[in-house]
Amino acid sequence: MTEGDIVLVPLPQADGQLKARPGLVLRNLPPFNDLLVCGISTQLHQEAKGFDDIIATDDADFADSGLRATSLIRLGFLGVVPTQVIMGSIGTVDPNRHQKLLQRLADYLTQNVT
């Protein structure tokens, strides 16, 4: 798996159960190449405005994403998973979208740090 891929991955839900869902590979993490992924959902009403990102059916990179409907890339729904639990890759996002998401997450994590 490479950064920017959309994969199927088991992620914990609010009730603690694991559910296979699409996730965006944000980064490969050392030392074991585990993957930092964020969940993707069609529940657009859960959007954290200015933080999450909507990938719509009319976006240039939607066709390559492997997603079936307009979806929400949820930067607040993070998980670190070993590569062996990835169930497969379904697509990818544009490198500019990937970079924008990484920058947005980095900015959030470093704001107001004292």
Secondary structure, 3 states (H helix, E strand, C coil): CCCCEEEEEEEECCCCCEEEEEEEEEEEECCCCEEEEEEEECCHHHCCCCCCEEECCCCCCHHHHCCCCCEEEEEEEEEEECHHHCCEEEEECCHHHHHHHHHHHHHHHHCCCC
